[in-house]
Amino acid sequence: MPPGTVVKVVDVDAGFGLRTRLINMGFVRGAKVKVIENSGGQILVSIGGESGRVVALSRGIATKILVEVEVEV
């Protein structure tokens, strides 16, 4: 997803440990996530809108978070 895209979390498709960790970080069903940066190895996102928590994810972990696009740039 390009920077500025807003998505909604649909599910987390991971094992128990990673799933629990991502849910504790805020990647719960229905959460709004905004892509801040998507270049190179890591993806920088904001969870919970503009003033939300900023998190860096590896591409491998990011592929475990299933989303649907809310607003595309």
C-alpha positions as CSV (number, residue, x, y, z in Angstrom):
1,M,0.0,0.0,0.0
2,P,1.3,3.5,-0.8
3,P,1.9,6.0,2.0
4,G,-1.3,7.8,3.0
5,T,-3.5,4.7,2.5
6,V,-6.0,4.0,5.3
7,V,-7.0,0.4,5.8
8,K,-9.3,-1.5,8.2
9,V,-8.0,-4.7,9.9
10,V,-10.1,-7.7,9.0
11,D,-8.1,-10.5,10.7
12,V,-4.7,-11.5,11.9
13,D,-3.6,-14.8,10.2
14,A,-0.7,-15.9,12.5
15,G,0.2,-18.4,15.1
16,F,-0.9,-17.9,18.7
17,G,2.2,-16.0,19.9
18,L,2.5,-13.5,17.0
19,R,-1.3,-13.1,16.8
20,T,-1.4,-12.2,20.6
21,R,1.4,-9.8,20.1
22,L,-0.2,-8.0,17.2
23,I,-3.6,-7.8,18.9
24,N,-1.9,-6.3,22.0
25,M,-0.3,-3.7,19.7
26,G,-3.7,-2.7,18.5
27,F,-4.2,-4.7,15.3
28,V,-7.7,-5.8,16.2
29,R,-10.6,-6.4,13.9
30,G,-12.0,-3.1,12.8
31,A,-9.0,-1.0,13.7
32,K,-8.0,1.8,11.3
33,V,-4.4,1.7,10.2
34,K,-2.7,4.4,8.1
35,V,0.4,3.6,6.1
36,I,3.0,6.2,6.8
37,E,6.0,4.8,4.9
38,N,6.3,1.7,2.7
39,S,9.8,1.6,1.2
40,G,12.7,-0.7,1.8
41,G,12.4,-3.4,4.4
42,Q,10.0,-2.1,7.0
43,I,6.5,-0.6,6.9
44,L,5.7,2.3,9.2
45,V,2.0,2.5,10.2
46,S,-0.1,4.5,12.5
47,I,-2.8,2.5,14.4
48,G,-6.0,4.3,15.5
49,G,-6.0,7.4,13.2
50,E,-3.8,10.4,12.9
51,S,-2.8,10.7,16.5
52,G,-2.5,6.9,17.0
53,R,0.5,4.8,17.9
54,V,3.3,4.5,15.3
55,V,4.6,1.0,14.7
56,A,7.3,-0.4,12.4
57,L,6.6,-3.9,11.0
58,S,8.7,-6.2,8.9
59,R,7.2,-7.2,5.6
60,G,6.9,-10.7,6.8
61,I,4.8,-9.8,9.8
62,A,2.8,-7.2,7.8
63,T,1.6,-10.0,5.5
64,K,0.0,-11.7,8.4
65,I,-2.4,-8.7,9.0
66,L,-5.4,-9.0,6.6
67,V,-6.9,-5.6,5.7
68,E,-9.4,-4.0,3.4
69,V,-8.8,-0.5,1.9
70,E,-10.8,2.3,3.4
71,V,-9.2,5.3,1.7
72,E,-6.6,5.1,-1.0
73,V,-4.3,7.9,-2.1
